[in-house]
Amino acid sequence: MKTLLQSLRLLAFFTILTGLLYPLLTTGLATVIAKDKANGSMIQVNGQVIGSRLIGQKFATSRYFHSRPSAVDYNPLPSGGTNLGPTSKKLLESVSAAKTEWGSTA
């Protein structure tokens, strides 16, 4: 019975430590050190959030270098890759279309 009580006390201690105190401490430090990044690196126009610098989004402006390709057209619900291999004709067509869209000659 003594071992069970010790185990339960340790479980409670580490649950509070790693599930509550550590996340609060790291979030607090991140907010103080790098407020913009800790809050999601949001992009605002006229005070309205229009996106994030960290999340792949569809855009066609030269303001940013280029967006990341998305197998699900930037819809987060059916997330996942295409699972197309290097010999896939569909992958070759997709890459060719992306190169054409971005004006690449490589």
C-alpha positions, -999 to +999 in steps of 0.1 A: +000+000+000+029+023+008+043+019-027+009+026-043+006+059-024+042+069-033+034+061-069+002+082-069+020+111-053+048+110-079+021+107-107+004+138-093+037+157-089+049+150-124+014+156-139+014+191-123+051+197-132+050+186-168+014+192-176+009+226-160+040+243-147+064+236-176+039+246-204+030+278-185+067+287-179+078+281-215+048+299-229+054+328-206+091+330-215+083+328-252+058+356-249+083+378-231+113+369-254+096+367-288+060+380-285+053+379-322+065+344-328+049+330-296+016+343-308+018+326-342+036+352-363+003+366-375+002+390-405-021+419-400-035+444-425-054+474-411-056+457-377-072+425-392-054+392-391-051+378-427-027+349-422+005+336-406+041+336-417+044+301-404+015+283-421+015+274-458-011+295-476-020+300-511-010+334-526+003+347-559+020+379-549+058+386-550+057+400-515+068+366-501+094+343-518+069+315-526+044+294-509+048+258-500+031+233-524+001+217-509-014+183-518-048+194-504-050+230-518-042+245-483-074+230-468-064+218-433-092+193-429-080+166-454-044+171-445-017+148-458+006+142-487+000+128-521+021+097-515+032+099-552+065+083-559+093+095-582+080+075-611+045+088-609+032+106-640+007+125-619+035+139-597+055+149-628+024+168-642+019+185-608+055+196-606+055+208-642+023+228-635+039+244-604+070+253-624+050+269-651+029+288-625+060+302-609+079+308-641+107+284-635+128+271-664+147+244-644 
